[in-house]
Each structure stands twice: as structure tokens, then as C-alpha cells.
Amino acid sequence: MKIEKWVAVDDFGKIINPMIVEGQVHGGLAQGIGQALTEAASTTKRRAALDGTMLDYSLPRADDVPSFVVGTKETPCTHNPLGVKGCGEAGAIGAPAALMNAITDALGVKDMPMRPAA
């Protein structure tokens, strides 16, 4: 499976540093894609971790994610004088649901992470 294109548009209020915001979105999207496709904690029957190090745990790599198209809409927040909103988790919140909905629609598969059959 390959993700051909990913477009994300978010409203972060008044953006002070666009480069940092775009980086936060990219990181969150990669995290969400990893959650949907590659990441799973493995345990023994007695719940001992089989993924003892980050080398054992399947985090997404650069070739697991597409190039992202990131857009923003600016609606200033009315609850603070700068009009800013948080952006740190934006990509990670919607990405797993969006990807799993697309996979479920196409294949009927509903388990996360969605891995090819062994």
C-alpha cells in the first residue's frame, strides 16, 4: 500500500511562525500514519514487552509517508490577546481516522495497525 497524496488544512488562529507550524503538522501526520499502519506494541501472554527498544518498535520511516500539502485558515482565537491556537497535536488527531476510513472503505479492513497479512 502506498499513500499517493495527503492534504491537511487546519485553523490555528493567528500564526506567528509558519515554518514551525508546518513542521508540527508534518510530524503529527507522520505520527498518525504510523499509528494506523505500522505501530503496535507486542507482548507475551504474561504481558511482557517484546518491543524492548526503539529498534524493535515499528515507527514510520520517510518512505512510509508521502509528501504533505499543508494549508491553513486563520480565524483568530477570541480567548487570548494574540489570537493564537495550539497546533502541536493537529496532525496526529485526524490522520489515523482518515487513513483507516479510507482503508475500510476500499478493503473492509478495520484493525489497527493495518499491516499486510504475514
TIZAVEX-59815 format. One record per residue (C-alpha): residue number from 1; y, x, z. Coordinates in nm, 3 decimals, padded with zeros to 5 digits. Layout:
+-----+---------+---------+---------+
! num !      yy !      xx !      zz !
+-----+---------+---------+---------+
! NUM !       Y !       X !       Z !
...
+-----+---------+---------+---------+
//
This chain:
+-----+---------+---------+---------+
! num !      yy !      xx !      zz !
+-----+---------+---------+---------+
!   1 !  00.000 !  00.000 !  00.000 !
!   2 !  00.349 !  00.119 ! -00.079 !
!   3 !  00.684 ! -00.027 !  00.019 !
!   4 !  00.888 ! -00.019 ! -00.300 !
!   5 !  01.230 ! -00.111 ! -00.161 !
!   6 !  01.384 ! -00.202 !  00.172 !
!   7 !  01.727 ! -00.356 !  00.213 !
!   8 !  01.879 ! -00.412 !  00.556 !
!   9 !  02.211 ! -00.583 !  00.624 !
!  10 !  02.343 ! -00.610 !  00.979 !
!  11 !  02.659 ! -00.717 !  01.160 !
!  12 !  02.761 ! -00.450 !  01.411 !
!  13 !  03.116 ! -00.568 !  01.466 !
!  14 !  03.381 ! -00.300 !  01.423 !
!  15 !  03.204 !  00.016 !  01.307 !
!  16 !  03.359 !  00.333 !  01.444 !
!  17 !  03.127 !  00.589 !  01.281 !
!  18 !  02.942 !  00.454 !  00.973 !
!  19 !  02.719 !  00.762 !  00.937 !
!  20 !  02.581 !  00.726 !  01.291 !
!  21 !  02.525 !  00.352 !  01.242 !
!  22 !  02.335 !  00.412 !  00.917 !
!  23 !  02.122 !  00.676 !  01.088 !
!  24 !  02.043 !  00.436 !  01.373 !
!  25 !  01.934 !  00.171 !  01.123 !
!  26 !  01.718 !  00.419 !  00.929 !
!  27 !  01.546 !  00.533 !  01.248 !
!  28 !  01.489 !  00.178 !  01.367 !
!  29 !  01.344 !  00.073 !  01.032 !
!  30 !  01.105 !  00.368 !  01.034 !
!  31 !  01.003 !  00.276 !  01.390 !
!  32 !  00.941 ! -00.086 !  01.292 !
!  33 !  00.743 !  00.009 !  00.982 !
!  34 !  00.533 !  00.242 !  01.197 !
!  35 !  00.467 ! -00.037 !  01.444 !
!  36 !  00.348 ! -00.266 !  01.164 !
!  37 !  00.147 ! -00.014 !  00.964 !
!  38 !  00.037 !  00.298 !  01.149 !
!  39 !  00.084 !  00.296 !  01.524 !
!  40 ! -00.197 !  00.186 !  01.754 !
!  41 ! -00.293 !  00.319 !  02.093 !
!  42 ! -00.667 !  00.378 !  02.111 !
!  43 ! -00.859 !  00.360 !  02.437 !
!  44 ! -01.216 !  00.385 !  02.560 !
!  45 ! -01.392 !  00.088 !  02.717 !
!  46 ! -01.260 !  00.210 !  03.052 !
!  47 ! -00.902 !  00.218 !  02.912 !
!  48 ! -00.876 !  00.597 !  02.896 !
!  49 ! -00.632 !  00.704 !  02.626 !
!  50 ! -00.785 !  00.854 !  02.313 !
!  51 ! -00.441 !  00.944 !  02.176 !
!  52 ! -00.370 !  01.222 !  02.421 !
!  53 ! -00.093 !  01.393 !  02.225 !
!  54 !  00.158 !  01.309 !  01.953 !
!  55 ! -00.077 !  01.486 !  01.710 !
!  56 ! -00.337 !  01.214 !  01.774 !
!  57 ! -00.100 !  00.918 !  01.752 !
!  58 ! -00.017 !  00.799 !  01.401 !
!  59 !  00.362 !  00.796 !  01.375 !
!  60 !  00.510 !  00.714 !  01.033 !
!  61 !  00.593 !  01.012 !  00.816 !
!  62 !  00.859 !  01.045 !  00.548 !
!  63 !  00.614 !  00.943 !  00.276 !
!  64 !  00.524 !  00.625 !  00.470 !
!  65 !  00.875 !  00.479 !  00.440 !
!  66 !  01.090 !  00.404 !  00.136 !
!  67 !  01.449 !  00.498 !  00.078 !
!  68 !  01.657 !  00.238 !  00.260 !
!  69 !  01.953 !  00.044 !  00.128 !
!  70 !  02.175 ! -00.030 !  00.428 !
!  71 !  02.463 ! -00.274 !  00.425 !
!  72 !  02.691 ! -00.402 !  00.699 !
!  73 !  02.900 ! -00.709 !  00.766 !
!  74 !  03.188 ! -00.670 !  01.007 !
!  75 !  03.257 ! -00.956 !  01.245 !
!  76 !  03.444 ! -00.809 !  01.543 !
!  77 !  03.298 ! -00.890 !  01.883 !
!  78 !  03.533 ! -01.107 !  02.088 !
!  79 !  03.399 ! -00.982 !  02.424 !
!  80 !  03.542 ! -00.630 !  02.420 !
!  81 !  03.875 ! -00.480 !  02.312 !
!  82 !  03.722 ! -00.256 !  02.044 !
!  83 !  03.529 ! -00.537 !  01.872 !
!  84 !  03.210 ! -00.326 !  01.866 !
!  85 !  02.848 ! -00.439 !  01.896 !
!  86 !  02.532 ! -00.241 !  01.964 !
!  87 !  02.323 ! -00.105 !  01.677 !
!  88 !  02.052 !  00.107 !  01.837 !
!  89 !  01.759 ! -00.134 !  01.806 !
!  90 !  01.861 ! -00.334 !  01.499 !
!  91 !  01.617 ! -00.182 !  01.251 !
!  92 !  01.323 ! -00.187 !  01.490 !
!  93 !  01.357 ! -00.555 !  01.582 !
!  94 !  01.320 ! -00.724 !  01.244 !
!  95 !  01.119 ! -00.465 !  01.049 !
!  96 !  00.769 ! -00.534 !  01.189 !
!  97 !  00.807 ! -00.910 !  01.148 !
!  98 !  00.950 ! -00.882 !  00.796 !
!  99 !  00.677 ! -00.645 !  00.682 !
! 100 !  00.391 ! -00.835 !  00.845 !
! 101 !  00.520 ! -01.164 !  00.700 !
! 102 !  00.518 ! -01.008 !  00.352 !
! 103 !  00.165 ! -00.871 !  00.401 !
! 104 !  00.039 ! -01.200 !  00.544 !
! 105 !  00.193 ! -01.390 !  00.254 !
! 106 !  00.032 ! -01.156 ! -00.001 !
! 107 ! -00.306 ! -01.085 !  00.160 !
! 108 ! -00.356 ! -01.321 !  00.452 !
! 109 ! -00.394 ! -01.024 !  00.691 !
! 110 ! -00.236 ! -01.081 !  01.031 !
! 111 ! -00.343 ! -00.790 !  01.251 !
! 112 ! -00.101 ! -00.516 !  01.356 !
! 113 ! -00.111 ! -00.238 !  01.278 !
! 114 ! -00.215 ! -00.332 !  00.926 !
! 115 ! -00.445 ! -00.048 !  00.824 !
! 116 ! -00.686 ! -00.026 !  00.530 !
! 117 ! -01.044 ! -00.109 !  00.620 !
! 118 ! -01.239 !  00.202 !  00.718 !
+-----+---------+---------+---------+
//
